[in-house]
């Protein structure tokens, strides 16, 4: 065991969803707390130091930070969110996931249905040829009957 083995990334383990649920709820709650913190820190920063360094009215300071926040939100939406979703999907597909197992079963059933449909299509094509042949025979018989009726008259 070398010294570099200490720096290996540990293997991920499967645990109860409890910890993930707690983290998710805390993360969602922190969003609202973060808004309050952002506003309070902004007000504090303006009144304690920024208005002394840059003599701008508070509303200009507030609007500047709002525009910066909007730019960050656009970046988050355009770049980070799709990447995060792709990563999350890859992680959930890589590890034991009942949805992956269900998708595998559905694909297997779909392949089976597709094979049955191919057989059914082949049978339908055969029936169609037989029907066309029967139609031709019926037409020939109808002509023969017409000819017989004409000769009888």
C-alpha positions in Angstrom: 0.0 0.0 0.0 1.7 3.2 -1.2 1.4 6.7 0.0 -0.9 7.6 -2.9 -3.5 5.1 -1.8 -4.4 7.5 1.0 -5.6 10.0 -1.5 -7.9 7.6 -3.4 -11.5 8.7 -3.8 -13.5 6.3 -1.6 -16.1 4.1 -3.2 -19.7 5.4 -2.9 -22.0 3.3 -0.7 -25.8 2.7 -0.8 -27.4 4.1 2.3 -30.9 4.9 3.5 -32.6 7.8 1.7 -33.1 9.4 5.1 -29.8 11.4 4.9 -30.5 12.5 1.4 -34.0 13.6 2.5 -32.7 15.6 5.4 -30.0 17.3 3.2 -32.6 18.1 0.5 -35.0 19.7 3.0 -32.2 21.7 4.6 -31.0 22.8 1.2 -34.5 23.9 0.3 -35.0 25.8 3.6 -31.6 27.4 3.2 -32.8 29.1 0.0 -35.2 31.2 1.9 -32.8 31.9 4.7 -30.2 32.8 2.1 -32.5 35.5 0.7 -32.9 37.1 4.1 -29.2 36.8 4.7 -28.4 38.4 1.4 -30.6 41.4 2.0 -29.3 41.9 5.6 -25.7 41.5 4.6 -26.2 43.9 1.7 -27.8 46.5 4.0 -25.0 46.1 6.6 -22.2 46.2 4.0 -23.7 49.4 2.5 -24.1 51.2 5.7 -20.8 50.2 7.3 -18.3 50.5 4.5 -19.6 50.9 0.9 -21.3 54.2 1.3 -18.0 55.6 2.7 -15.9 54.2 -0.2 -18.3 54.9 -3.0 -20.8 57.6 -2.4 -23.8 56.1 -4.3 -27.4 56.0 -3.1 -28.6 52.8 -1.6 -31.1 52.1 -4.4 -28.3 52.2 -7.1 -26.2 49.8 -4.9 -29.3 47.6 -4.5 -30.1 47.6 -8.3 -26.4 46.8 -9.1 -26.5 43.8 -6.9 -29.8 42.8 -8.3 -28.4 42.9 -11.9 -25.4 40.9 -10.8 -27.7 38.4 -9.2 -29.8 38.2 -12.4 -26.6 37.5 -14.4 -25.6 34.8 -12.0 -29.1 33.3 -12.3 -28.9 33.2 -16.1 -25.5 31.6 -16.0 -26.8 29.0 -13.5 -29.8 28.3 -15.7 -27.9 28.1 -19.0 -24.7 26.3 -17.9 -24.7 24.9 -14.4 -28.3 23.4 -14.2 -28.0 21.2 -17.3 -24.6 20.0 -16.2 -25.9 19.3 -12.7 -28.9 17.4 -14.1 -26.7 15.3 -16.4 -24.4 14.5 -13.5 -27.3 13.5 -11.2 -28.8 11.3 -13.9 -25.5 9.6 -14.6 -25.0 9.0 -10.9 -28.5 7.6 -10.4 -28.2 5.4 -13.5 -24.8 4.1 -12.5 -25.7 2.8 -9.0 -28.4 0.5 -7.8 -31.5 2.2 -9.0 -34.9 0.5 -9.2 -35.9 2.8 -12.1 -32.9 1.5 -14.2 -34.1 -2.1 -13.4 -37.6 -1.2 -14.5 -36.4 0.4 -17.7 -34.3 -2.7 -18.5 -37.5 -4.9 -18.0 -39.5 -2.5 -20.2 -36.9 -2.6 -22.9 -36.9 -6.4 -22.8 -40.7 -6.5 -23.1 -40.6 -3.9 -25.9 -38.1 -6.1 -27.8 -40.4 -9.1 -27.3 -43.4 -7.1 -28.5 -41.4 -5.8 -31.5 -40.5 -9.4 -32.5 -44.2 -10.4 -32.2 -45.2 -7.4 -34.3 -42.7 -8.5 -37.0 -44.2 -11.9 -37.0 -47.7 -10.4 -37.1 -46.7 -8.2 -40.0 -45.3 -11.2 -41.9 -48.6 -13.0 -41.2 -50.5 -10.0 -42.4 -48.5 -9.8 -45.5 -49.1 -13.5 -46.1 -52.9 -13.1 -45.5 -52.9 -10.1 -47.9 -51.3 -12.1 -50.7 -53.8 -14.9 -50.0 -56.6 -12.4 -50.2 -55.3 -10.9 -53.4 -55.1 -14.4 -54.9 -58.6 -15.1 -53.7 -59.8 -11.9 -55.2 -58.3 -12.8 -58.5 -59.9 -16.2 -58.4 -63.3 -14.6 -57.5 -62.9 -12.3 -60.5 -62.1 -15.2 -62.8 -65.1 -17.1 -61.5 -67.4 -14.1 -61.9 -66.2 -13.8 -65.6 -66.7 -17.5 -66.1 -70.2 -17.2 -64.7 -71.0 -14.2 -66.9 -69.7 -16.1 -70.0 -71.8 -19.1 -69.0 -74.9 -16.9 -68.6 -74.3 -15.3 -72.0 -73.9 -18.6 -73.7 -77.0 -19.9 -72.1 -79.1 -17.1 -73.5 
